[in-house]
Amino acid sequence: MSRVLKTSGFLGLTVMMVVGLYMAMQLETGGNAGWLIPGHAHLGVLSILAIVMGSQVDALNVVGRLRKATAGLYLIGQWMLPLAVWGVSATGIAVIGMSTMLWGLCLVISMLLMAHQAWTADSRDSAGPGTVTPSMD
């Protein structure tokens, strides 16, 4: 799942950059791409966090169902929140905007699961060069 999170993060950053180029082109030609700004910002930040999450699920030794839940909820939120923001900006349909609460909740739950793992994980459970000793906390 860490590979999926990292890949999703880099893919999200790529999409964000393409959208940014489109927005710049629209500004240069007198077009209006203002409706893309909120989703562009959300996708950028959430994609950077996906890369961080991909590293941390390994570093914190998140395994099993907890790993699947953490990664799955995060991936859903990473993509659906910006899409919903773009959808409501483009169409004005309020129901799409209300769905952002659901996608945001997916992200919050994922972060709470990671926070719980960070708080309760024994540093001896971690392996590799990223191992943190209690004195480093």
C-alpha positions, 0 to 999 in steps of 0.5 A: 500500500505504501507504493500505491500511496506514493504513486498516487501522490506523484500522479496527483502532483502531475495532474495538479501541474497540468491543471496549473499549466492549463490555468496559466494558458487560460490567463494568458489568453483572457480565459477564466479558469478561476473555478479550478483554483480551489481543487488545484490547491487541494489536490496539490497539498493532498498529493504531497501528504500521500507521498508522506503517508506512503513513507510513514505506513512503512516507518510506523509498521502499519500492517493488516486491516489497519494499513488497508483502511488507512491507505484506502480512506486516504486515497478516496479522500485525496482524489474525491475531495478535489473532484467534488470541489471542481464539480461544485465550482463548475456546476453550482450543484450544492449536493456535490459540495455537500459530498466534500464532508464525506471525502474530508471525513475519509481523510480525517479518519485516515489521519486519526488511524495514523496518529493512533499508530504513531502514538502506540507503535513501539519503536522496536517494531520498526525496522530499517534505517528510519528507526527512531529511538525513544531518545529521538522523540 
